[in-house]
């Protein structure tokens, strides 16, 4: 059974401090195959061998895996093909408005990597404050590219933490009428090959509900103040730059995209001995 290996104790999660010995397995998972409801905007397919956690408890999972939630989380899909192989996907919704895709042919991978690395420096300061491992960005595994047929923006980053462990963050941004759903796959580098087909099933099985689709945008709807380039760096950062509040939002850029490497480590390091 999927969750029998997840005897993970909760450490340092302030929102759950009144509860003792809570484990990830205690959360209300929905085992696949199933359909996971990602709030009012969308839903996704949950394959067999995976389990879904809805938006009401997604922030608990984030804290348990040393990732600061920001309230935008719509769900988590955790997959465990075998006892020693665990990876997960975090879905979060950015209520930014309609993001125009007119920058689709102008994505500068080299410049974007420099921007992400600058943001990572500030993100590490926040992680150090929380007593978590710091991160470095090795580079692109898959440079950013946009699919006009699906209105999806995709890229992958190779990361390394301060203890030398590596991980891959594979990110997809699914554009909708009123905002963007973030789908971030977090896996050890050695797991990526096996994880990608299952993750792609989720993306293929993802759908915006009626009224929320990208093609349903109408004149008068809210339009985001940023495009695809800024979306890769964390949409709120673009707005902050214009308002002079960039320093305040740098940590959001990294916390939402890169910090999840710690989740893989905590899933293994806090595992309890089998009964």
N, C-alpha and C positions, 0 to 999 in steps of 0.2 A: 504494500500500500504506500502511496506517495509520501505521506507525512510521517511515517513511523521513524524516519531517521532524523527528524527535525527537533530534537530535544535541546533547544537552544535557550539559554537563560538570558533575561533582559538585563542589560547593564547600562545605567546612566540615562535612561529615557525619562525625562522629567514629566511628560504627560501621563506616564503610567507609574509614577513613583510610589503611589499608594498600594499598588498591587505587587505581590511578591512571587518570585519563581515563575513568571509568565514565560511561556515558550512560543516560538513561531508556530509550532504545531497546535497551540491552543487557539489560534486565531480562526475565524469562521470561513475556512476555505471551501470552495465549490470545486469538486473534482471533475475533470474533463473526461469524456467529451461533453462540452456544455457551451452556452453562450454567456459571456461576461458583459454585464451592463456597465458601461463607462459613463455614468451620469446621464443627464438628459440629452447629451449630444450624440452619443455613438454606442456601438457595441462591437465585440470582437469574438472570434471563434477561439475556444480553449481546447486544444488537442488532448487526446488521451495521453496519460503520463504526466499531465500538468494539472495545476490547480489555480483557481482564480480567487483573488481577494478584492472585495469591492471598495469604493471610495471612503466608506465610513471607518475602515480599519487600515487603509493603505498607509496613513501617517504612522501608525504603530509599527508596521513592518519597516518603514524607512528608519525610524529611530533605533529599532533593534539591530539594523545593519549599518549603524553609524552614518546615516544620511539625514541631514536636516530637512524635514518636510516644509513646504511653503504654502500648503493649502490647495494647490492645483492638482494634486494626485487624484486620478480617476480609477485606478486599479493596478493590481500587480498580478502577473502570471508567473508562477514558479514551476519549473520543470526539473524532474529528477529521473533521468533514464536509468540510473543505477545508484547504489549506495554512496559512491564516491564522486558522483557527477551531478552537480547542482548549478543551475543558472536561472536567471530571472529577467523579466521585462517589466519596466515601470511605464505606465501610461499616465500622462498628465496633460491637462488642457490649458492652453494659453488663450485667454479671452480677449484677444487683441483686436478683433475685427478681421475683415477680409484682407488677406495678404496678397497683393498683386505679384504675379510671377514674371514681370517684365525684365527682371535681372537674371533670368535663367541662363543666358548665354554669356554672362559677365562674372561668373563666380571665380575669384582669384584664390586658388588653394594656398599659395605661398603666403599671401597677405593675411588670409584668414587664420592660418596656423600661428602666425606671429601674434595676432590679436588674442587667440585662445591662450597662448602661453603667458601673455601679460596678465590676462584675467586669472590664470592659474596661480600666479604669485600672490595675488590678494586672497584668492580662495584658500591657499595654504595657511595664511595667517589665521583665518577663521577655524580651520581644522586643528591647528596647533592650540588655539584657545580652548577647544573642546577636548584636547588630549588624544586626537586621532592621528593616524599616519598621514604624512604629507604626500603629494603626488607630483609626478613630472610627466610631461607629454613627449613620448618618443617621436611621434609623427603620424602621418596618415597611413592607415591600412587601405582605405578606399576614399579618395578625394571626393568632395561634395559634387553631386550631380542631381539634376531635376528631371523627372519623368512627366512630360506634358499629358500623357494618356491617363495617368492616375493622380496627377497633381501632388506627387510625393517628392520630398527632398531627402536625399540619403547621403550618409557618410560614415566612416569608421575611424576611430583613433586608437593608437596603441599607447598604453599608460604603464607607469611603473611607480610603486610606492617607495617610501623611505627605507623599507626593509628589503627591497630588491625584487619583490613579487610583481609579476606583470599581469595585465588584463586587457581586454578589448571592450570598448564601448562602441556598439554599432547603433547608429541613430537614424530614425526615420521621422520626418515631419509630414503629417498628413493634413493638407490644407482643407479647411471647411469654409462655410459661408460666414460664420461669426468668429472664427479663430483657428487655432492650429492644435491638433493633438500630437503630443510628443510620444514616441514609442522608442524607449532606450533599452537595448539588449545588453546585459552585463554577463560576461562569461570569461573564464580563464582562457588565455590564448590557445591552449591545447584543445579547448572544447568548441571553438568557434565553428570548425568544419561540420561537426555533428549538430550544433545548435541552429545553424542558419536555415536548413530546410524547414524545421519546425517553426522558427520565427517567421519565415516567409509565409507559412500557412496562416499565421495570425494576421499578418499584414493583408494577405489576400482575402481572409475572412473578416477583416475589419470593414465596417461600414458606418457612415454617418446616417442618422435617422432622418426621416422626411422633414424637410424644412431647414436642415443643417448642412446640406451638401454644397460643395464649392460651386457647382453648376447652377445652384438655385439663388445665387446672389442677384439682388435687384438694386437699381438706382435708389439711393436714399439709405441703403444699409451702411453700417459703420465700416470704414476702411482703415486698416492698420497704418500707422505713421512710419512704418519701416517695410523693407522688402526681404527677399530671400537671403541676401548677404548678412544682414543684421540678425535674421532668424537663426543662423548657424551659431552666432555669438550670444544668443539669448535675447529674444526680442525686447525685453524691458530695458536692456542696456542701451539700445539705440535711442529710446525716449529719454533715458537718464542723461545721455551725452548732450542732448539738446537743451535740457533744463538745468544743466550744471550740477547734477546729482550723481555723476558717473561713479565716483568712489563708493557711494552707498550701495550701488547695485552690482559692483564687480563680483562680490561673493555669490550672488544669485546665478551668475553665468556659470560658475564652476560647480556650485552645489547642485544645480539641476542637471548637469551634463556629465561631469567627470567624477564627482565624489563617490559614486556608487561602486568604485573598485573595492572599497572597504567592505561592502556587503559580501562579496565572494569570500574574503578572508574570514569574516566573522561566522559565516555558515559552517566552515570547517573547524575553526579553532575553538568554538564554544560547544562543539558536539559532545553530548554526554555519553558515557559508556553504555553499551547495550545491556538491558536487564537480563 
